[in-house]
Amino acid sequence: MFEQVMTGSVIAATATALLRLAVHHRNRETPCHVDVAQLLMGLGMVAMHLVQAPLLAAPFAVFGCWLAFRAARLRNRSHLRHAIGALAMAYMFAAQRTAVAGAPLLAAGHHHAPVAIASQTPGLAAPLLAWALMAYCALAAGFAGTDLLRTPPPRLRSLVELVLSAAMAHMFLMML
């Protein structure tokens, strides 16, 4: 039951991010990097249900590096936060592999689709890095949750961030 609620929440958050970008486009506004990052992260989580393709790490790595460059140039923590999130998604996609006979695999239940993750993948399935990213995502979800408790009334962007960060923390926990 938890997995179905998490999946539905991720799909709803992704649709919300897409709708926010459509409104920006309709009003001829420049889209905010937060909305783009949330949409990409949501699409990535949905894609993990459909395919096991480590090469899908590439767009997240490129986007994460671009956000990190912008964060350094603009001295903006929001860019840095979303760069870490994009690179965490790249890590997850890169850690995916198809089941190989005789290889030590862990079946991580990512919502409905099991994702086979090698327990000893050199350089990528480093447990310390996965724990650090899981803790980061859990903290990001906590900060987004506190934004919902503040006045003025919560912003939709904080709710989307809460859902996506909590889902990422859950996915990392399932990898470990």
Secondary structure by P-SEA (a helix, b strand, c coil): caaaaaaaaaaaaaaaaaaaaaaaaaacccccaaaaaaaaaaaaaaaaacccccccaaaaaaaaaaaaaaaaaaccaaaaaaaaaaaaaaaaaaacccccccccccccccccbbbbbbccccccccaaaaaaaaaaaaaaaaaaaaaaaccccccaaaaaaaaaaaaaaaaaaaac
